[in-house]
């Protein structure tokens, strides 16, 4: 009995000593409560909330120089646009509704191209042109291809070719064709345009604006290859009809300046001298229109000066390229130096004043936590021209970002070990106390004398 009491007492003493040691070191209460240790990285339940607050980076603003003043023009109205974007770079009375002379034939060409193959052959109607008409002297009934009629209408600006096309495309009715012209103008959103003739001779309510003219020319150049090719020629040969004809482009700028590639001249008493001109330099195409100039020389010089001013002061830039890595946030739980690449979702090309400083403002998280799918949006890049944001493009994750399990640190292992040790000590203490109590309570009973009462 004495030995058992001594053993139980020893177990009890060891258990108490172990408990005292654990308490002295510090009990890992969080391990039992399930409360995570504090972390510098904020995480959430959704993928979008797994990143830290986005960080914004931006290059410092640079000094912005002024764009040179446009030339002084002797015109009633003018407009200048960049072809691909349609951005208007200059305007003077650009929405005024004015007589436009033979630039009316731009719409005549578009309606014809939309309704008739170039290989079709038309017979000339019984048209009697006025003395001031520009013409190729078609005879009544003379048969000519649509290809050659369009060429004659666009280069030497033949009125008889325009009426021939209108009559035949309109199924024997010039009025019906004019209705088709106005319907097409509405579809294109030419709000300051109305037609009453296919040729552009002075007639009531045949008008357009500088803005509508450059927009129509831009549409034709971008959507009608035949038109684009034809208006860039200095001369052409018409091989159908009663005899071969050699025709010359009335747009003198095409012959004198290699970078000029169109578009159409016009002149009447009401309209004065009109020119829609296009040119390409450095991968950028500009289109201008000058209305109501006083002479052919003034028409050409004004249109040329406006185009040259545009090329001298504006240029196409691509500040953002699709697929370019623009941000590299670190990866939560990743190896030192590991990062995720964020790429631009698309390119951004635009015309900017050459004097204007263009910079990128990147908004992206400093850290990302997986799992995140490839091409998940994780930021954006703003294109800033001067002080104005002109575009905002998403930044996408270049590759899938899996969830990275955080390796257990030595400290966490020690905490777990201490926890298990504490549990074992508690169990040992409980066993020791139980044994001690049993021996204590049983001891006196064994010392009592047995009963002598008969059973």
Secondary structure, 3 states (H helix, E strand, C coil): CHHHHHHHHHHHHHHHHHHHHHHHHCCCHHHHHCCCCCCCCCCCCCHHHCCCCCEEEECCCCCCCCCCCCCCCCCCEEEEEECCCCCEEEEECCCCCECCHHHHHHHHHHHHHHHCCCCCEEECCCCCCCCCCCCCCCCCCCEEEHHHHHHHHHCCCCHHHHHHHHHHHCCCCHHHHHHHHHHHHHHCCCCCCECCCCCCCCCCCCEECHHHHHHHHHHHHHHCHHHHHHHCCCEEEECCCCCCEEEECCCHHHHHCCCEEEEEEEEECCCEEEEEEEEEECCEEEEEEEEEECCHHHHHHHHHHHHHHHHHHEEEEEEECCCCEEEEEEECCCCCCCEEEEEECCCEEEEEECCCCEEEEEEECCEECCCECCCCEEEEEEEEECCEEEEEEEEEECCCECCCCCCCCHHHHHHHHHHHHHHHHHHHHHHHHHHHHHHHHHHHHHCCCCCCCCC
